Amino acid sequence: MKIEKVWTLCFSATGNTDRVVTLLGKELAAALGVPLEQIAFTRPVEREQVYTFTETDLVVVGSPTYAGKLPNKILPDFREKLWGNGALAVAAVTFGNRAYDNSLAELCAVLEGDGFHTVAAGAFVGRHAFTDELAYGRPGWSDEFEMKSFAKRASDKVKSFTDIPAPVQVPGDPEAPYYIPKGTDGQPAKFLKAKPRTDLRKCTNCGACARLCPMGAIDPADVSNVPGTCIKCQRCVRKCTKGAKYFDDEAFLSHVKMLEMSFMDSKENEVFL
């Protein structure tokens, strides 16, 4: 099989998934001696278009893990806006040092359903979106070394193909339910309706949070107003240069504390070829 271009496409609210997918794409393109083209898939306007590929393409597709699966509000876009048409795909998920559970299996299943042939897959640790206490500084240099090695092995696998490959095998159940977040008391933490608050003493009303929100949930005329659906991705919190965005929902904060208490031990990346 002749690959003529490598593409990257990912949903990446805080930037970790983009870092992983970009590195993998660059390494694969270099190893295969073909150009690289990158597609952003995070903001609503970026997910309006249908992206069509061909059998001469290799596409690295990435997503963060939300409650053990793909983000449920973004999942329809992964299913409906990507047309593989026989293109090869490398699936990549990131997770914040708890577990990736079924997210990688779900992404592989979605890509196969979209008409891609999955040839390799990986789950990579990145700083947790909710807190710097989990996997701070990751992916780091050792993670990047592992990613480069994985990309080289994946490129060697692609070069060896003479026919359509069987789907890559990964652990997990694409149909499994979402992980139920718990608080420090061990009971389910219900923060579905939690939304970011705004410290008006710090906010300059620059509008960056509204422009960057993956759900378009923040009112650009009054960024302290969040009338839309919030997926707790923390993009507004992480991207606000004034530190004006924060969450104060008690159930959400209890869940964050539970994560910090229970998942400090450094987790490993896992790759599948």
Phi, psi and omega in degrees: 000134183259115177266128182252343179204144172255136178240152168236144178210129181204153166266123185213092185292316184255355174106343182296313182296322177299319178300314181295310184294321179296315179298314180299316180298316180297317181293319179294316180298318179295316182294326182268352179067039182230163179288160179243137174228135186247140180236125174277144186219029188258309181283154182307318182295331180283342181258008178280328185279150170269130181254121185247133181238175181228175183291352176264007181255148169239121187243125174266117184245130184229153177206147169285161175269126175242114179052041174083002180218191174284153178303122190295332180279344180260339182308316179300326179291320175299323182283325190257338188257359180243122179243109185285318181053037178091004177293153173277152181221144170247122181265135180222130173237154173245155178212149188270045173078006171268284178190154174265353174046253186248009185294320182290319177298320180293316180297317178298317180295319179297315181295318177298320178292335179277358179096015175265161170249107181285128184246342180199158182205152179207151175240124189235138182282136174219158178311134181295139180298329186279333188204145175282352182287342182249118176059038178298136180085359178255146002290135178255193186296324180290324175297318180296323176298316178296319180296318180296319178296318178298316180296321179296316179294322178294320179294322177297322178296316180298318181297335184276350185291135171242352181208176180296126184280158172287152180301143177296142181262125180229157178284157176114169182236113181301336183264002182294153178287167178290150172298139179265111179300144179237156176265186181292342178273001179082359180264157179306133179263113185260100181230030182302325183268004180295140179224156181293145174258165182234126173277102186292344176287335181259330186293134176255006181057039180289338177087002182300320182297320180292320180292327187267344184303124182295342181254358185060035189275342187263134180289115181295338179279338179209092189291352174279351180259126182238080183283340184270185181283126177258130180258012177060031183285342179073013180298318180294323179292313184289330186266347180289116183286347181259357181065034185269346183260140180200165174246136178234010178297127186297319180294319178298313181295326177294321177295317178300316179297320178299317179300316181294329180281332192251341190230042180281332181296131186294127179270162182257151170288154177225133180233155186221129180232000000 
